[in-house]
């Protein structure tokens, strides 16, 4: 892996649920992992906002991103939240 690749943020959660973004951010920050919610600030900027889908269809869902070196730890911490968002088929 090159230095340029390791500097790229990694998406660890993608959702249209603003409540889930807030909880996930809290979990990560409590563990000392800095994160950024890509697309959060533009959800209500274009067209109909979050009309019907929980996210703006023009900009897509919010992506919670972390530094590459924190990605595995962040994914492990958010595993349960992601299962609630996308439960496995039974």
N, C-alpha and C positions, 0 to 999 in steps of 0.2 A: 504494500500500500504506500502510495506517495504522500508527501506532506500535504499536497493540495487536496487529496481525497480525504485525509483524516481531519481536515479543517471544515469539511462540509457538515452542516447540521443533519441529523437523522430524525425522520418523523417516527414517533413512537405511539401516536394516537391520532386518529382522523375521525372527526364526528361533527354532526350538526347540532349536538346537544350542548348548549352553553353551560348548563349546570355540570355536566360531565367534565367539560374543559376546566371549570373552576376546581372541582374535586381533584382531578388528575394533577393540576398545577400545584395544589396544596400538598398532595402526597409527595410529589417530586421535590418541592422546595423544603419540605420537612426532612427529607433525606439528604439535603445539601446539594441537590442537582438543579442547576439553573436550566430554565426552559423558556421557550418563546412560542406564542400562539400565532402561527402564520395565518393570515387571512382574517383574524378576529376583528380587526378594526374596520374592514371594508364590507362586512356582512350586510349592513343596512345602507350602504352607500349607493348601490346601483339598483335600478329597476324597482322590483317589488320587495326588496329586502329578503327576509327569510320566509317568504310566502309558501306555506304548506309543507315544506321539506325540513324545516329546522335550520336550513342554511340557504344562502343565496345561490341559486343555480348558475349564475354567471361567474362567480368566483370559487364555487365549490365549498366543501366543508372546511372547518378549521383544522389545521394540522399542528399538533403540539410537537415541537422539535427540541432536541437536546444535542449537546456536543457528541461527536462520534465516540469518544472514550467513555461516555456515560450511558450510551445507548442500551447495552445489555442489562445494566442495573435498572435503568428506567423501565424497560420492557418487562422485567421481572416484577417490579413494583406495581405496574399497571395491568398485569395479566388478569386479575380478577375483575377490574373495571371493564376491560375489553370483552370479557366473557359475558358480562351483563349487557353490554351494548350489542353484541352479536352472539347470542347463545347457540351452542352446538345443537345440531338437529338430533332428535332422539327417536 
